[in-house]
Amino acid sequence: MPTFTAPDGTELAYHLRGEGEPLVVLPGGPMRASVYLGDLGGLTGHRRLILLDLRGTGDSAVPADPATYRCDHMVDDVEALRAHMGLEQMDLLAHSAAGSLAILYAARYPARVRRLALITPNPSALGMRATVDDRLAAARLRAHEPWFEKGFPALEAWLTGQADFDPALAPFYFGRWDDAARALDEATEEQTNEEAEGCYFADGAFAPDATRAALTALTAPVLVHAGELDGGPRPDLARRTAEAFPSAELTVQPGAGHHPWLDDPEWFVRRVVTFLDW
């Protein structure tokens, strides 16, 4: 298992999968070990994935200072990985909550990004985030599903603070509630650092106006990839995320939820590879 040292001395791990040009991958969660990403629907057949385990997750060490779990503090971890891999510029892919980490990285190190793919990203770094109404509107698209009658009230109660998270609402995060989706969902708790998860979006992590201004220096093409059925981000929020970049394109994957490589692997891989190799 390869490792490198972050600027504060924390030993961080990464995993290499596949062959081809390197693609650095940042996992979401927030603060979930990169193992949940698997081979990203077969993307390993086209690219060599460099999957970072964020500090305190997976095979990476726990930092001495828990405050460094905050999203903005990990930007230099990503830069240290780039330098360790000897990449003058890098193609970067980020999923979900890591979308904000990748956005902050692109704002701080715009010259180091060759291409940036944001997969169902959380755009909190830009001062935007999915709302309760967004998530409920997306959930209503699933009214034909057999689990909807039980799941929707649980989702509404959780989102409005009236109840704790209920396993019955897990299917809303997937375009297809099948064995692969169940397996990914069941592994969530084991693969997530809950202490770090609570720190990731802590106060002070983001300065949206400064980030937006810094992104004007980014010349790299950006792909914002949304799922048609995803509540966070819904396609409209993904569109507004794309508008924050000088050169960005939006894709909405039909029938996909928050993990689009599970819902239609061939569609997902074809779209991402087309973007990266263009």
C-alpha positions, 0 to 999 in steps of 0.5 A: 500500500503506497503512502506519502506524508502530508505537510503536517506530517500525517501519513496518507495512503492511496490505492492504484487501480487500472491502467492508462493515464493517471486520474486522481480520485477524491472520495465523498461521504464526507470522510468515507474510505475510497474503497466504496468507489470500487473501479468506478463502473469500469473506469479502470479499463481506461485510466489508472485511478489514484484513489486517495484515502483522506486523513483518518479514513481507510488506510490513512493515519489519524491526524494529531489535530482533529481540526484538520478534518475540515475540508479547506485544511485538506487542500494541501493533502491533495497538492502533496499527493500530486507532487508525490506522484510527480504530476506537473498537472493532473486530471482530478475526479471528485465524488459528492462531498469531495466536490467541495474539496476539489473546487477549493483545490482548483481555486488554490492551485488552478495551474495544477489542474488539467481536467476536473470531473465533479460527480454528483458534487456538493457545491458548498464551497461555492455557497450553494447546497441542496435544500430540503425542497430539492431533496423532497422534489427528487424523492417524489420522482420515485413514487412508483417504487415499491419502497416509496410509501415507507421511505418518503415519510422517513425521508421527510421526517429526517430532513425536517429534523423530526427524526433520526436517519432511517434505513428506509430512506437509503434507496433514494440515493440510488437510481436502482435499489439492487444488490450492488446498491444495498452492499454499498449502503450497508458498508457506509458506517464501517467505512466512514470516520464519523468524527471527521464527518462532523468536522468536514463542513465546520464553520470557516471551511468556505469563503464562497466569494473568494473561491468564485473569484479565484476560479476565474484563473482556472483554464482547465475544462470542468465536467459537472455530472449529475444524476437525473434522480439525485436530490443533491445535487438536482440537475438545476443545482448542478447547472448553477455549479457549472456556471461558476467555472470559466469552461464547464459542461453539465451532464445529467445521466438518465435514471441515475442517483447519487452513485451514477457508476452503479446505475449505468456503468457503461453510460457513466464510463463512456461520458467520463472518458469522453470528457477526460480524453477530449 
